[in-house]
Amino acid sequence: MNSLATSVFSIAIPVDGDEDSASGGGVVAIDNKIEQAMDLVKSHLMYAVREEVEVLKEQIKELVERNSLLERENALLKSLSNSDQLSQLPTQQANPGSTSQQQAVIAQPPQPTQPPQQPNVSSA
């Protein structure tokens, strides 16, 4: 068993008779292995955090661009709207649930209504 632990983990585990002679060196070896493992975990975590930071920076950049685009679109829509539509804005902001629906209606031009077509039915 001792040789298995030594070969796999490179850690010498003292057997009953070896405790006195190997206890000081074994503790130091275990401490060194723990420190190496902690350094390895730290480097992996730092790498993962750096990757995540890069992803978040890219998302922030995209959101800033989208915000800028939406602000320009908002300014354009305000400039194209009439005073009646603009006077309704404070009322809409007081009721946020209906704001998005009403803005969608304002943003879309009115569709021309067409009378329903009657099906072609031939008499026999």
Phi and psi in radians as a Rosetta constraint file:
Dihedral C 1 N 2 CA 2 C 2 CIRCULARHARMONIC -1.086 0.35
Dihedral N 2 CA 2 C 2 N 3 CIRCULARHARMONIC -0.710 0.35
Dihedral C 2 N 3 CA 3 C 3 CIRCULARHARMONIC -1.185 0.35
Dihedral N 3 CA 3 C 3 N 4 CIRCULARHARMONIC -0.571 0.35
Dihedral C 3 N 4 CA 4 C 4 CIRCULARHARMONIC -1.139 0.35
Dihedral N 4 CA 4 C 4 N 5 CIRCULARHARMONIC -0.827 0.35
Dihedral C 4 N 5 CA 5 C 5 CIRCULARHARMONIC -1.098 0.35
Dihedral N 5 CA 5 C 5 N 6 CIRCULARHARMONIC -0.678 0.35
Dihedral C 5 N 6 CA 6 C 6 CIRCULARHARMONIC -1.172 0.35
Dihedral N 6 CA 6 C 6 N 7 CIRCULARHARMONIC -0.737 0.35
Dihedral C 6 N 7 CA 7 C 7 CIRCULARHARMONIC -1.303 0.35
Dihedral N 7 CA 7 C 7 N 8 CIRCULARHARMONIC -0.619 0.35
Dihedral C 7 N 8 CA 8 C 8 CIRCULARHARMONIC -1.428 0.35
Dihedral N 8 CA 8 C 8 N 9 CIRCULARHARMONIC -0.830 0.35
Dihedral C 8 N 9 CA 9 C 9 CIRCULARHARMONIC -1.824 0.35
Dihedral N 9 CA 9 C 9 N 10 CIRCULARHARMONIC -0.073 0.35
Dihedral C 9 N 10 CA 10 C 10 CIRCULARHARMONIC 0.970 0.35
Dihedral N 10 CA 10 C 10 N 11 CIRCULARHARMONIC 0.596 0.35
Dihedral C 10 N 11 CA 11 C 11 CIRCULARHARMONIC -2.089 0.35
Dihedral N 11 CA 11 C 11 N 12 CIRCULARHARMONIC 2.195 0.35
Dihedral C 11 N 12 CA 12 C 12 CIRCULARHARMONIC -1.484 0.35
Dihedral N 12 CA 12 C 12 N 13 CIRCULARHARMONIC 2.103 0.35
Dihedral C 12 N 13 CA 13 C 13 CIRCULARHARMONIC -1.770 0.35
Dihedral N 13 CA 13 C 13 N 14 CIRCULARHARMONIC 2.089 0.35
Dihedral C 13 N 14 CA 14 C 14 CIRCULARHARMONIC -1.204 0.35
Dihedral N 14 CA 14 C 14 N 15 CIRCULARHARMONIC 2.470 0.35
Dihedral C 14 N 15 CA 15 C 15 CIRCULARHARMONIC -1.595 0.35
Dihedral N 15 CA 15 C 15 N 16 CIRCULARHARMONIC 2.916 0.35
Dihedral C 15 N 16 CA 16 C 16 CIRCULARHARMONIC -0.789 0.35
Dihedral N 16 CA 16 C 16 N 17 CIRCULARHARMONIC -0.775 0.35
Dihedral C 16 N 17 CA 17 C 17 CIRCULARHARMONIC -1.319 0.35
Dihedral N 17 CA 17 C 17 N 18 CIRCULARHARMONIC -0.406 0.35
Dihedral C 17 N 18 CA 18 C 18 CIRCULARHARMONIC -1.611 0.35
Dihedral N 18 CA 18 C 18 N 19 CIRCULARHARMONIC -0.023 0.35
Dihedral C 18 N 19 CA 19 C 19 CIRCULARHARMONIC -0.996 0.35
Dihedral N 19 CA 19 C 19 N 20 CIRCULARHARMONIC -0.776 0.35
Dihedral C 19 N 20 CA 20 C 20 CIRCULARHARMONIC -1.183 0.35
Dihedral N 20 CA 20 C 20 N 21 CIRCULARHARMONIC -0.735 0.35
Dihedral C 20 N 21 CA 21 C 21 CIRCULARHARMONIC -1.389 0.35
Dihedral N 21 CA 21 C 21 N 22 CIRCULARHARMONIC -0.533 0.35
Dihedral C 21 N 22 CA 22 C 22 CIRCULARHARMONIC -1.798 0.35
Dihedral N 22 CA 22 C 22 N 23 CIRCULARHARMONIC -0.063 0.35
Dihedral C 22 N 23 CA 23 C 23 CIRCULARHARMONIC -1.135 0.35
Dihedral N 23 CA 23 C 23 N 24 CIRCULARHARMONIC -0.716 0.35
Dihedral C 23 N 24 CA 24 C 24 CIRCULARHARMONIC -1.190 0.35
Dihedral N 24 CA 24 C 24 N 25 CIRCULARHARMONIC -0.787 0.35
Dihedral C 24 N 25 CA 25 C 25 CIRCULARHARMONIC -1.244 0.35
Dihedral N 25 CA 25 C 25 N 26 CIRCULARHARMONIC -0.624 0.35
Dihedral C 25 N 26 CA 26 C 26 CIRCULARHARMONIC -1.143 0.35
Dihedral N 26 CA 26 C 26 N 27 CIRCULARHARMONIC -0.696 0.35
Dihedral C 26 N 27 CA 27 C 27 CIRCULARHARMONIC -1.139 0.35
Dihedral N 27 CA 27 C 27 N 28 CIRCULARHARMONIC -0.733 0.35
Dihedral C 27 N 28 CA 28 C 28 CIRCULARHARMONIC -1.128 0.35
Dihedral N 28 CA 28 C 28 N 29 CIRCULARHARMONIC -0.738 0.35
Dihedral C 28 N 29 CA 29 C 29 CIRCULARHARMONIC -1.111 0.35
Dihedral N 29 CA 29 C 29 N 30 CIRCULARHARMONIC -0.733 0.35
Dihedral C 29 N 30 CA 30 C 30 CIRCULARHARMONIC -1.142 0.35
Dihedral N 30 CA 30 C 30 N 31 CIRCULARHARMONIC -0.755 0.35
Dihedral C 30 N 31 CA 31 C 31 CIRCULARHARMONIC -1.030 0.35
Dihedral N 31 CA 31 C 31 N 32 CIRCULARHARMONIC -0.732 0.35
Dihedral C 31 N 32 CA 32 C 32 CIRCULARHARMONIC -1.117 0.35
Dihedral N 32 CA 32 C 32 N 33 CIRCULARHARMONIC -0.729 0.35
Dihedral C 32 N 33 CA 33 C 33 CIRCULARHARMONIC -1.128 0.35
Dihedral N 33 CA 33 C 33 N 34 CIRCULARHARMONIC -0.718 0.35
Dihedral C 33 N 34 CA 34 C 34 CIRCULARHARMONIC -1.108 0.35
Dihedral N 34 CA 34 C 34 N 35 CIRCULARHARMONIC -0.760 0.35
Dihedral C 34 N 35 CA 35 C 35 CIRCULARHARMONIC -1.101 0.35
Dihedral N 35 CA 35 C 35 N 36 CIRCULARHARMONIC -0.718 0.35
Dihedral C 35 N 36 CA 36 C 36 CIRCULARHARMONIC -1.124 0.35
Dihedral N 36 CA 36 C 36 N 37 CIRCULARHARMONIC -0.724 0.35
Dihedral C 36 N 37 CA 37 C 37 CIRCULARHARMONIC -1.132 0.35
Dihedral N 37 CA 37 C 37 N 38 CIRCULARHARMONIC -0.717 0.35
Dihedral C 37 N 38 CA 38 C 38 CIRCULARHARMONIC -1.138 0.35
Dihedral N 38 CA 38 C 38 N 39 CIRCULARHARMONIC -0.683 0.35
Dihedral C 38 N 39 CA 39 C 39 CIRCULARHARMONIC -1.113 0.35
Dihedral N 39 CA 39 C 39 N 40 CIRCULARHARMONIC -0.696 0.35
Dihedral C 39 N 40 CA 40 C 40 CIRCULARHARMONIC -1.126 0.35
Dihedral N 40 CA 40 C 40 N 41 CIRCULARHARMONIC -0.773 0.35
Dihedral C 40 N 41 CA 41 C 41 CIRCULARHARMONIC -1.090 0.35
Dihedral N 41 CA 41 C 41 N 42 CIRCULARHARMONIC -0.737 0.35
Dihedral C 41 N 42 CA 42 C 42 CIRCULARHARMONIC -1.069 0.35
Dihedral N 42 CA 42 C 42 N 43 CIRCULARHARMONIC -0.778 0.35
Dihedral C 42 N 43 CA 43 C 43 CIRCULARHARMONIC -1.153 0.35
Dihedral N 43 CA 43 C 43 N 44 CIRCULARHARMONIC -0.663 0.35
Dihedral C 43 N 44 CA 44 C 44 CIRCULARHARMONIC -1.148 0.35
Dihedral N 44 CA 44 C 44 N 45 CIRCULARHARMONIC -0.726 0.35
Dihedral C 44 N 45 CA 45 C 45 CIRCULARHARMONIC -1.137 0.35
Dihedral N 45 CA 45 C 45 N 46 CIRCULARHARMONIC -0.714 0.35
Dihedral C 45 N 46 CA 46 C 46 CIRCULARHARMONIC -1.102 0.35
Dihedral N 46 CA 46 C 46 N 47 CIRCULARHARMONIC -0.715 0.35
Dihedral C 46 N 47 CA 47 C 47 CIRCULARHARMONIC -1.094 0.35
Dihedral N 47 CA 47 C 47 N 48 CIRCULARHARMONIC -0.798 0.35
Dihedral C 47 N 48 CA 48 C 48 CIRCULARHARMONIC -1.110 0.35
Dihedral N 48 CA 48 C 48 N 49 CIRCULARHARMONIC -0.705 0.35
Dihedral C 48 N 49 CA 49 C 49 CIRCULARHARMONIC -1.153 0.35
Dihedral N 49 CA 49 C 49 N 50 CIRCULARHARMONIC -0.720 0.35
Dihedral C 49 N 50 CA 50 C 50 CIRCULARHARMONIC -1.078 0.35
Dihedral N 50 CA 50 C 50 N 51 CIRCULARHARMONIC -0.738 0.35
Dihedral C 50 N 51 CA 51 C 51 CIRCULARHARMONIC -1.084 0.35
Dihedral N 51 CA 51 C 51 N 52 CIRCULARHARMONIC -0.780 0.35
Dihedral C 51 N 52 CA 52 C 52 CIRCULARHARMONIC -1.118 0.35
Dihedral N 52 CA 52 C 52 N 53 CIRCULARHARMONIC -0.675 0.35
Dihedral C 52 N 53 CA 53 C 53 CIRCULARHARMONIC -1.087 0.35
Dihedral N 53 CA 53 C 53 N 54 CIRCULARHARMONIC -0.733 0.35
Dihedral C 53 N 54 CA 54 C 54 CIRCULARHARMONIC -1.102 0.35
Dihedral N 54 CA 54 C 54 N 55 CIRCULARHARMONIC -0.738 0.35
Dihedral C 54 N 55 CA 55 C 55 CIRCULARHARMONIC -1.092 0.35
Dihedral N 55 CA 55 C 55 N 56 CIRCULARHARMONIC -0.779 0.35
Dihedral C 55 N 56 CA 56 C 56 CIRCULARHARMONIC -1.161 0.35
Dihedral N 56 CA 56 C 56 N 57 CIRCULARHARMONIC -0.653 0.35
Dihedral C 56 N 57 CA 57 C 57 CIRCULARHARMONIC -1.080 0.35
Dihedral N 57 CA 57 C 57 N 58 CIRCULARHARMONIC -0.722 0.35
Dihedral C 57 N 58 CA 58 C 58 CIRCULARHARMONIC -1.130 0.35
Dihedral N 58 CA 58 C 58 N 59 CIRCULARHARMONIC -0.733 0.35
Dihedral C 58 N 59 CA 59 C 59 CIRCULARHARMONIC -1.106 0.35
Dihedral N 59 CA 59 C 59 N 60 CIRCULARHARMONIC -0.723 0.35
Dihedral C 59 N 60 CA 60 C 60 CIRCULARHARMONIC -1.089 0.35
Dihedral N 60 CA 60 C 60 N 61 CIRCULARHARMONIC -0.759 0.35
Dihedral C 60 N 61 CA 61 C 61 CIRCULARHARMONIC -1.042 0.35
Dihedral N 61 CA 61 C 61 N 62 CIRCULARHARMONIC -0.800 0.35
Dihedral C 61 N 62 CA 62 C 62 CIRCULARHARMONIC -1.114 0.35
Dihedral N 62 CA 62 C 62 N 63 CIRCULARHARMONIC -0.708 0.35
Dihedral C 62 N 63 CA 63 C 63 CIRCULARHARMONIC -1.182 0.35
Dihedral N 63 CA 63 C 63 N 64 CIRCULARHARMONIC -0.639 0.35
Dihedral C 63 N 64 CA 64 C 64 CIRCULARHARMONIC -1.146 0.35
Dihedral N 64 CA 64 C 64 N 65 CIRCULARHARMONIC -0.731 0.35
Dihedral C 64 N 65 CA 65 C 65 CIRCULARHARMONIC -1.109 0.35
Dihedral N 65 CA 65 C 65 N 66 CIRCULARHARMONIC -0.761 0.35
Dihedral C 65 N 66 CA 66 C 66 CIRCULARHARMONIC -1.137 0.35
Dihedral N 66 CA 66 C 66 N 67 CIRCULARHARMONIC -0.707 0.35
Dihedral C 66 N 67 CA 67 C 67 CIRCULARHARMONIC -1.072 0.35
Dihedral N 67 CA 67 C 67 N 68 CIRCULARHARMONIC -0.755 0.35
Dihedral C 67 N 68 CA 68 C 68 CIRCULARHARMONIC -1.094 0.35
Dihedral N 68 CA 68 C 68 N 69 CIRCULARHARMONIC -0.747 0.35
Dihedral C 68 N 69 CA 69 C 69 CIRCULARHARMONIC -1.085 0.35
Dihedral N 69 CA 69 C 69 N 70 CIRCULARHARMONIC -0.777 0.35
Dihedral C 69 N 70 CA 70 C 70 CIRCULARHARMONIC -1.155 0.35
Dihedral N 70 CA 70 C 70 N 71 CIRCULARHARMONIC -0.614 0.35
Dihedral C 70 N 71 CA 71 C 71 CIRCULARHARMONIC -1.155 0.35
Dihedral N 71 CA 71 C 71 N 72 CIRCULARHARMONIC -0.705 0.35
Dihedral C 71 N 72 CA 72 C 72 CIRCULARHARMONIC -1.134 0.35
Dihedral N 72 CA 72 C 72 N 73 CIRCULARHARMONIC -0.737 0.35
Dihedral C 72 N 73 CA 73 C 73 CIRCULARHARMONIC -1.094 0.35
Dihedral N 73 CA 73 C 73 N 74 CIRCULARHARMONIC -0.713 0.35
Dihedral C 73 N 74 CA 74 C 74 CIRCULARHARMONIC -1.091 0.35
Dihedral N 74 CA 74 C 74 N 75 CIRCULARHARMONIC -0.767 0.35
Dihedral C 74 N 75 CA 75 C 75 CIRCULARHARMONIC -1.110 0.35
Dihedral N 75 CA 75 C 75 N 76 CIRCULARHARMONIC -0.702 0.35
Dihedral C 75 N 76 CA 76 C 76 CIRCULARHARMONIC -1.112 0.35
Dihedral N 76 CA 76 C 76 N 77 CIRCULARHARMONIC -0.798 0.35
Dihedral C 76 N 77 CA 77 C 77 CIRCULARHARMONIC -1.108 0.35
Dihedral N 77 CA 77 C 77 N 78 CIRCULARHARMONIC -0.666 0.35
Dihedral C 77 N 78 CA 78 C 78 CIRCULARHARMONIC -1.117 0.35
Dihedral N 78 CA 78 C 78 N 79 CIRCULARHARMONIC -0.696 0.35
Dihedral C 78 N 79 CA 79 C 79 CIRCULARHARMONIC -1.214 0.35
Dihedral N 79 CA 79 C 79 N 80 CIRCULARHARMONIC -0.473 0.35
Dihedral C 79 N 80 CA 80 C 80 CIRCULARHARMONIC -1.557 0.35
Dihedral N 80 CA 80 C 80 N 81 CIRCULARHARMONIC -0.230 0.35
Dihedral C 80 N 81 CA 81 C 81 CIRCULARHARMONIC -1.519 0.35
Dihedral N 81 CA 81 C 81 N 82 CIRCULARHARMONIC 2.796 0.35
Dihedral C 81 N 82 CA 82 C 82 CIRCULARHARMONIC -1.640 0.35
Dihedral N 82 CA 82 C 82 N 83 CIRCULARHARMONIC 3.088 0.35
Dihedral C 82 N 83 CA 83 C 83 CIRCULARHARMONIC -1.196 0.35
Dihedral N 83 CA 83 C 83 N 84 CIRCULARHARMONIC -0.541 0.35
Dihedral C 83 N 84 CA 84 C 84 CIRCULARHARMONIC -1.066 0.35
Dihedral N 84 CA 84 C 84 N 85 CIRCULARHARMONIC -0.793 0.35
Dihedral C 84 N 85 CA 85 C 85 CIRCULARHARMONIC -1.146 0.35
Dihedral N 85 CA 85 C 85 N 86 CIRCULARHARMONIC -0.702 0.35
Dihedral C 85 N 86 CA 86 C 86 CIRCULARHARMONIC -1.181 0.35
Dihedral N 86 CA 86 C 86 N 87 CIRCULARHARMONIC -0.580 0.35
Dihedral C 86 N 87 CA 87 C 87 CIRCULARHARMONIC -1.216 0.35
Dihedral N 87 CA 87 C 87 N 88 CIRCULARHARMONIC -0.382 0.35
Dihedral C 87 N 88 CA 88 C 88 CIRCULARHARMONIC -1.395 0.35
Dihedral N 88 CA 88 C 88 N 89 CIRCULARHARMONIC -0.290 0.35
Dihedral C 88 N 89 CA 89 C 89 CIRCULARHARMONIC -1.022 0.35
Dihedral N 89 CA 89 C 89 N 90 CIRCULARHARMONIC -0.820 0.35
Dihedral C 89 N 90 CA 90 C 90 CIRCULARHARMONIC -1.050 0.35
Dihedral N 90 CA 90 C 90 N 91 CIRCULARHARMONIC -0.627 0.35
Dihedral C 90 N 91 CA 91 C 91 CIRCULARHARMONIC -1.140 0.35
Dihedral N 91 CA 91 C 91 N 92 CIRCULARHARMONIC -0.708 0.35
Dihedral C 91 N 92 CA 92 C 92 CIRCULARHARMONIC -1.167 0.35
Dihedral N 92 CA 92 C 92 N 93 CIRCULARHARMONIC -0.641 0.35
Dihedral C 92 N 93 CA 93 C 93 CIRCULARHARMONIC -1.205 0.35
Dihedral N 93 CA 93 C 93 N 94 CIRCULARHARMONIC -0.448 0.35
Dihedral C 93 N 94 CA 94 C 94 CIRCULARHARMONIC -1.249 0.35
Dihedral N 94 CA 94 C 94 N 95 CIRCULARHARMONIC -0.419 0.35
Dihedral C 94 N 95 CA 95 C 95 CIRCULARHARMONIC -2.100 0.35
Dihedral N 95 CA 95 C 95 N 96 CIRCULARHARMONIC 1.432 0.35
Dihedral C 95 N 96 CA 96 C 96 CIRCULARHARMONIC -1.079 0.35
Dihedral N 96 CA 96 C 96 N 97 CIRCULARHARMONIC -0.432 0.35
Dihedral C 96 N 97 CA 97 C 97 CIRCULARHARMONIC -1.152 0.35
Dihedral N 97 CA 97 C 97 N 98 CIRCULARHARMONIC -0.622 0.35
Dihedral C 97 N 98 CA 98 C 98 CIRCULARHARMONIC -1.603 0.35
Dihedral N 98 CA 98 C 98 N 99 CIRCULARHARMONIC -0.202 0.35
Dihedral C 98 N 99 CA 99 C 99 CIRCULARHARMONIC -1.051 0.35
Dihedral N 99 CA 99 C 99 N 100 CIRCULARHARMONIC -0.842 0.35
Dihedral C 99 N 100 CA 100 C 100 CIRCULARHARMONIC -1.132 0.35
Dihedral N 100 CA 100 C 100 N 101 CIRCULARHARMONIC -0.640 0.35
Dihedral C 100 N 101 CA 101 C 101 CIRCULARHARMONIC -1.207 0.35
Dihedral N 101 CA 101 C 101 N 102 CIRCULARHARMONIC -0.747 0.35
Dihedral C 101 N 102 CA 102 C 102 CIRCULARHARMONIC -1.209 0.35
Dihedral N 102 CA 102 C 102 N 103 CIRCULARHARMONIC -0.645 0.35
Dihedral C 102 N 103 CA 103 C 103 CIRCULARHARMONIC -1.143 0.35
Dihedral N 103 CA 103 C 103 N 104 CIRCULARHARMONIC -0.630 0.35
Dihedral C 103 N 104 CA 104 C 104 CIRCULARHARMONIC -1.133 0.35
Dihedral N 104 CA 104 C 104 N 105 CIRCULARHARMONIC -0.655 0.35
Dihedral C 104 N 105 CA 105 C 105 CIRCULARHARMONIC -1.190 0.35
Dihedral N 105 CA 105 C 105 N 106 CIRCULARHARMONIC -0.714 0.35
Dihedral C 105 N 106 CA 106 C 106 CIRCULARHARMONIC -1.167 0.35
Dihedral N 106 CA 106 C 106 N 107 CIRCULARHARMONIC -0.692 0.35
Dihedral C 106 N 107 CA 107 C 107 CIRCULARHARMONIC -1.228 0.35
Dihedral N 107 CA 107 C 107 N 108 CIRCULARHARMONIC -0.465 0.35
Dihedral C 107 N 108 CA 108 C 108 CIRCULARHARMONIC -1.639 0.35
Dihedral N 108 CA 108 C 108 N 109 CIRCULARHARMONIC 2.334 0.35
Dihedral C 108 N 109 CA 109 C 109 CIRCULARHARMONIC -1.192 0.35
Dihedral N 109 CA 109 C 109 N 110 CIRCULARHARMONIC 2.646 0.35
Dihedral C 109 N 110 CA 110 C 110 CIRCULARHARMONIC -1.128 0.35
Dihedral N 110 CA 110 C 110 N 111 CIRCULARHARMONIC 2.443 0.35
Dihedral C 110 N 111 CA 111 C 111 CIRCULARHARMONIC -1.554 0.35
Dihedral N 111 CA 111 C 111 N 112 CIRCULARHARMONIC 2.347 0.35
Dihedral C 111 N 112 CA 112 C 112 CIRCULARHARMONIC -1.178 0.35
Dihedral N 112 CA 112 C 112 N 113 CIRCULARHARMONIC 2.414 0.35
Dihedral C 112 N 113 CA 113 C 113 CIRCULARHARMONIC -1.550 0.35
Dihedral N 113 CA 113 C 113 N 114 CIRCULARHARMONIC 2.374 0.35
Dihedral C 113 N 114 CA 114 C 114 CIRCULARHARMONIC -2.059 0.35
Dihedral N 114 CA 114 C 114 N 115 CIRCULARHARMONIC 2.450 0.35
Dihedral C 114 N 115 CA 115 C 115 CIRCULARHARMONIC -1.170 0.35
Dihedral N 115 CA 115 C 115 N 116 CIRCULARHARMONIC 2.548 0.35
Dihedral C 115 N 116 CA 116 C 116 CIRCULARHARMONIC -1.130 0.35
Dihedral N 116 CA 116 C 116 N 117 CIRCULARHARMONIC 2.429 0.35
Dihedral C 116 N 117 CA 117 C 117 CIRCULARHARMONIC -1.429 0.35
Dihedral N 117 CA 117 C 117 N 118 CIRCULARHARMONIC 2.444 0.35
Dihedral C 117 N 118 CA 118 C 118 CIRCULARHARMONIC -1.509 0.35
Dihedral N 118 CA 118 C 118 N 119 CIRCULARHARMONIC 2.448 0.35
Dihedral C 118 N 119 CA 119 C 119 CIRCULARHARMONIC -1.153 0.35
Dihedral N 119 CA 119 C 119 N 120 CIRCULARHARMONIC 2.614 0.35
Dihedral C 119 N 120 CA 120 C 120 CIRCULARHARMONIC -1.397 0.35
Dihedral N 120 CA 120 C 120 N 121 CIRCULARHARMONIC 1.856 0.35
Dihedral C 120 N 121 CA 121 C 121 CIRCULARHARMONIC -2.047 0.35
Dihedral N 121 CA 121 C 121 N 122 CIRCULARHARMONIC 2.122 0.35
Dihedral C 121 N 122 CA 122 C 122 CIRCULARHARMONIC -1.705 0.35
Dihedral N 122 CA 122 C 122 N 123 CIRCULARHARMONIC 2.426 0.35
Dihedral C 122 N 123 CA 123 C 123 CIRCULARHARMONIC -1.520 0.35
Dihedral N 123 CA 123 C 123 N 124 CIRCULARHARMONIC 2.501 0.35
